[in-house]
Amino acid sequence: MSIDVTKRKSPWIIFSIYLLGFMVYAFIPAERNAVNMQMFLGVYGIHALFGLLLLRKADILGSVPALFTLFLFSRVAMFFMYPWLSDDIFGYVFYGKATLAGENLYALKADDASLTYLRDSAYALMAFKPYQNIYPPIATIFMTISAWISSLLSNSLSTTILIWKAILFCSEFLGLALLYRWLKQQNYSLLPILFYLAIPMTAIEGIGQAHNELLLLPFIIGSIMLFRETASHTRNIFIGGMCAILGLIKLYPIVLIIPFLIKARKLNTICSMIIGAILIVILSSAPWFWGIMVGNFTAIQGYISVLQFYQGTYFNGVILYGLRFFLESLHIHEWWLVAPKVLTFFRIVSIITMSIHSFIRKRTLVQSLYSILLITVLISAKVHPWYFIPVIFLAAMIHKQSILMIGSLMMFTYTMYAVDPVQESMLFESSLWVICGIIVYLDHKHSLHIFNRDQCEILP
């Protein structure tokens, strides 16, 4: 009898330890140096292991009260974590404040003398000051809304960050709530929600570091649910519009429109989706790029130039590292400039190939969305950990166990800040990718057993 009691208690002990782990991050000094980063990665490694243990008890912990407690506690705890791992939030704050003041930072650089009156603590901490706004229009709209709400309360940096985190919190909650509704409608278990929440990276990089990937979640699940409804021109226009919104929050998720177009098949359906996407692009971009209608190309040229600059930078781009090494060994002229172009070509070919493969193999919509987005994220000059948040969200629906470990391992790319002086190690990052490749292979061979695959139906 005592053994049975212990077995019943052990999942809740793991659950409690996992929850308490989220509180620890707020106590790590919010300064990016070698000592603090080592401390963070040590805590994170242990925490991630408990997340995997949590999934092994999914049959017990997959209840609505447990999941709601896990979401609420972990995310609220992340409100107290200062965003010190990345500089992105400070750019969000500055761009939002500048746009609220009526400035167009697609046409002006952040360090333009005319914007001196806007310079504050967020400006001092942001990166890429000599460049225009890198974020697409709808992301900028969300930033402006955050700045407006903050202006009604307090213009302090801490208040503005909390408001932005609150917007992300609402977006993530909405995304998971929609997923919950869909699962209940189809009489599936709630394992996908536990799957997503059991990776501490989603909380740390989401609410903790305030990355805008969380804005994508409700539009991803919303478009999937809408696609399942009765076909109509209005529905198809909305789906195309939602796909456009994804690409106007972050550029790379625009590829998610491809599986919808493939699944649509009928020409009128495809046209309706494209019309919806074009309408959203025009309506959301007009406030900043309307000048092209009267021959003023300053804003569009500024945005293109900053995109070209951004595509020239790299981090954890192991495929790019390989291309650079290969082209240099062949003594290709200006190989450092050729490599990114080859990578872009390889990325496009890979996306097309995966799309054709999904069509031929009759992959489900979610499977196709996951595969195409994963390829888009991996074949890039920059593979930041937070890029995996929407990938994990999709993977949870089809139980891709490998992404649990891949997403967790990618957090260790922060190791570049765990040494003094700061140095990105291509050897270390390449080793991580090799491990991830092995994990993907084991998952493909059904040799990973993080949780029981038969615990629930796979979302189609």
N, C-alpha and C positions, 0 to 999 in steps of 0.2 A: 504493500500500500504506500509506503514512504517513497518508493521509486516512482510510482505514478504521480504523486504530488509534486515531486521534484521536476518531473517532465512537464507538468502543467505550468509550473512556475517559471521555468527557464526561458520561455519565449518572452515573458513580460520583464524579466531581468534584462535580457538583451535589449528589449524595446526601451526600457528606462535609461540604460547606459547610452544608447544611441541618441535619445532625446537630450540628455544632459550634455552630450558631446558638443552640441551646437552652441552651448553657453560659453564654452572654453575660448572660442575664437575672439570674442569681444575682449578677453583679458590679455591677448597677445599684443604687445606694443605696436601701435599703428605706424610703424616706420619701416620702410623697405630697406633693410640691411641684411647682411649675411646671418647674423645671430637670430634675428626675428624670423627670417624665412626658414631657417633650419628648424626652429621651434614649431612654426606653422606646419611644415611638411611632415614632421614627426607626429603631431597631433592628428593631422589629416589622414595619414596612413593608417593609424589605429582606428580612427573613426570610420573610414571606408570599409575596413574589414568587418566591423560590427554591422554596417549596412548590408553586406553580403550575407552575414549570419541571419539578419532579420528576414531576408527573402526565403531562407530555408524553412522559416516558420510561417510562410505566407498563408497557410490554411487556417491558422489561428489568429493572425494579426491583420487579416484582410477585411475586417469589419468596418462599417462606416464610422463608428465612434473612434476606433483606433486610428484610422486614416485621417480623420478630421483633426484629431489631437496631434498627430505627427505633422501634418501640414501647418497647423496654426502655431504650434510651439516652435518648430524649426524656423519658420519664416519670421515670426516675431523676434526670436533670438537674433536673427540676422540684421534686424533694424539697428542693433547695438554694435554691429561690426563696422568699423570705419573702412571705406573703400581704399585701402592702401596697396593692394596688389596690382591695380591698374589705374591709369590716369583718365580713362574714358568719361567717367561721371562728371569731371570738371569741365570737359568739353560740352557735354550735354547742358550743363548749367549755364555756361557762357553763351552758347548758341541760342538757347531758349530766351535768355535775358535780352540778347541783342535783337532777336526777332520781335520780341514783345515791344521793344523800343522803336520798331519800324525799320530796322536795318536789314539789308539783304546780304547775308554772309556767303552767298554763292558768288556774288559779284565782288565783295570786299574780303580782304584777308583779315584774319583775326587781329593782327598787330597793326592794322591800318591806323594812321594818326588820327583820323576822324572818329575813331572808336575809343579814344583815350578816356572819355567820360564813363565808359562802361567797365573799365578795368577794375577788378576787385580781386578777392582771394581766389575765386574760381579761375580767373584768367591767369593768375600767377602760377597755379598748379597744373593747368592744362598743357597738353602736348600739341605739336603742330601749329604753333602760333603764326608762322609765316605763310599759312595756307588758308584757303577758303574752307567752308563747311563741307566735311566729307560725308555727312549723313543725308540720306534721301529725304524728300519733302514730308512724307507722313511722319517719319521719325522726328523731324523738326517741329511738326505740328504738336506732337505729344510733348516735346521739350518746352514749347511755348506755353502750352496749357499748364504745365508744371510751374513755369516761371510766373504765370499770371496768378495761380493759386497762392504761391509763395509770397507774391507782392501784397496780397491781401492780409497776410499774417506777419511775416518778417522777411527782410531781405538778407538775413544771415545765411552763410553757406550751410550751416548745420540744418537749418529749417528747410532750405531748398532741397537738400539731399534727402531728408525725411519725406518730403512731399513726393519727390520722384520715386522713392522706394515704395510709397503708398500706392502710386499709380501702377507700378510693376506688380505689387502684391495683388491688387484687384484684377489685373490682367491674368496673372498666373492662376488665381482662384477661379476666374471665369473659365479659363481653358480646362482646368481639371473638373469643374462642375459640369461642363458640357460633355466631357469624356465620361463622367459618372452617369449622366443621363442616358447617353448612348449605350453604355454597358448594361444598364438596368433595363432599357427598352428591349435589348436583345437577349436578356436573361444570361448574360455572361458574368463571370466573377469579377471582382474589383482588383485582381492581381496587377493589371497594368498601372493602376494608380500607385500601388505600393512599390512597384518596379521603379517608377519615376522618382518617388520620394525617398527610396532607399539608397540613392546615390547622393551623398552630401554635396557633391560638386554642383548639383542643380540649385541648391539653396545658397551656397557660398558665392558662386559666380552670378546667380540671379539677384536675389534681394541683397545679399552681402556686398557684392561689388557693383551692384546696380546696373548690370548690362541690359540693354534693351532687347535682347533675344526673347525675354519673357513676353514682350508685346506680341510676338508671333503666335503664341499658343492658341488663343481663342480663334484666330483666323484659320489656323491649320485644321483644328477639329471642326470648326464651323463649316468650312468648305467641304470636308469629308461627309459630314452629316447632311448637308444640303444636296450633295451629289446623289444621296440615297433616296431623296424625295422624288415625287412624280415629276417627270420631265416636262419642262415648259421653257419658253424663251426667257421669261423673267428669271427663273431659277438659274439658267445658264449664264445670263448676264451677271447675276450676283456672284456666281462661282468665279467667273473671269475677273470681276472686280476685286474679290477677296484675294485671289492670287496676285493681282497687281499690288494690293495693299502690302502683302508679304514682301514683295520686291521693293516697295517704297518705304519700308521700315529698315530692312537690311537688303542689300542688293542680291546676295547669293540665293535666297529662297525663291527668287523669281522662277527658277528651274522647276518648281513644283507645279507649274501650270502644264508642263509637258504630259505627265500621266493623265491629267484630266482631259486633255485634248485627245490623247490616244484612246482612252476609254469612251470618249464621246462618239467617235467614229463617224457619225452623220455630219455632213457638211454644214447644215444649218445650225446644228448644235455647236460645232467648232466656231463658226462665225459669230454666234451669240456670245460665246466666252471671250473671244478676241475683242469684240465690240465693248463688252463690259470692262475688260482690262484697259483698253485705250481710253475710255471715258474717265476712269479713275485716275489714270496717269495725267490726263489733260487737266481735270478739275483740281487735283492736288498740287500740280506743278505750276499752275497759272499764276498764283500770287508772287512767285519768284522769277519765273522765266517768261512772263508775258512780253517782255521787251523784244523777243525775237520776232514778234508780229510787226514791229515798227523798225526792224533792222538793228536793234541793239542786242548784240550777242555777248555782252560782257559776262552775264551770269552763267550762261551755258558754257562759255569758254573757260570760265573760272572753275566750274564744276568738273569739266573734262580734264583740266590740267591737274587738279588735286587728285582725281582718280588715277591718272597716269603716275603721279608721284607715289601714291599709296601702293599701287601695284608693283612699284619698283622696290619696295621694302619687303623684308621677309623675316619670319620667325617660325621655328619648328616646321619649316617646309622641307622635309627630308627628300621628297621627290625632286624638288628644285635643287637641293644640294647635290643629288646624284647627277642631274643634268649638267650642272655647272662643272662638276668634276670630269664628266665624260667629254664635254665640249672642250674643256681646257686641255685634256689629254690628247685631243685630236688637233690642237693648235688652231681652233676656229677663231677667225678674226673677231675681236670684241665679244668673246664668248659670254662675258658677264651681262651683255645686253641681249644676246641671242637667247640665252637660257630662259628668261621669263616668257618670251614669245613662243618658244617651243612648248613650255609648260601650258600656256593658254591653249595652244593647238591641241595638245594631248588631252587637256581637260574637256574641250568641246567634243573631240572624237569619242572620249570615254562616256560622256553623257549621251551622245547619240547611240553608241553601241549598247549601253545599258537600256535605253529606251526601246530599241529594237528587240533586245533580248526579253524584256518584260512583256512586250507585245506578242512575241512568238511563243513564249512559255506560258502565256495567259496568267501572269502574276496578278494578284489582287491589287486594288488601288493603293492600299496602305503599304504593301510590300514594294510597289513601284515608287511611291513617294519616298520611302525610307532609303531605298537603294540609290536613287538619283541624288538625293540630298547628301547622303554619306559620301558619294564620289565627289560631289562638288566641294564639300568641306575638306576632304583629304587631299585632293589634287589642287593645291593652292600654295602660294608663296608664304602665306601666313595661316597657321593652323592653331588658333588660340583655343584654350579649353572651353570658353563660353560658347564657341560655335557649336558645341555638341549638345547644347540644351534642346533645341528643336529636334535634333537627330534622336536623342534619347526619348523624347516625347513620342515620336513616331515608332521607335523601336519597342517601346513598352507595349504598344498595341498588338504587335506580332511576336512578342517574347524573344527578341534577339538578345540572348544572354551575353554574347560577346561584348556588346556595347556597354554593359555594366562595367566590365573591367577596363575596356579601352577608355571610356570616359573618365574613370577614376585614375588611370595611369597618366592621362594627358595633363593632369594637375601637376605632375612632377616635372613638367617642362619649366616650372618656376624655379627649378634648381639653379638656373643661370644667375639668380639673385642670391643664392645661398652660398656663393663664393665671393671672396673679396680679392681683387676687383671683380665687378660683374663681368661674366663671360659666358656667352652661349656656346655650349659644347655640342658640336654636330655629332660626335661619336656617341655621346650619351643619348641624344634624341633619336639617333638612328637605332640604337639598341632598344629603346622603348618601342619604336615602330616594329622592330623584328619580333619582340614579345607580343605585340598586338596582332601581328600577322599570324603568329602561331595560335593565338586565342581564336581568331576568326576561322582558321582551318579546323580547329577542334570543334567549334560550334557548328561548322558546316557538316562535320562528320558525326554530329550529335553526341560528342564526347564530353561536353560541358554539362555538369549537373548541379548548377547553383540552386535551382529549384526544380520541382517536378513539372515537366512540360504538360502533363495531362491534368493539371489542376483546374484548368478552365479552357473554354473555347478561344480560338484565335479570332480577333476582330477581323472581318473580311474587308 
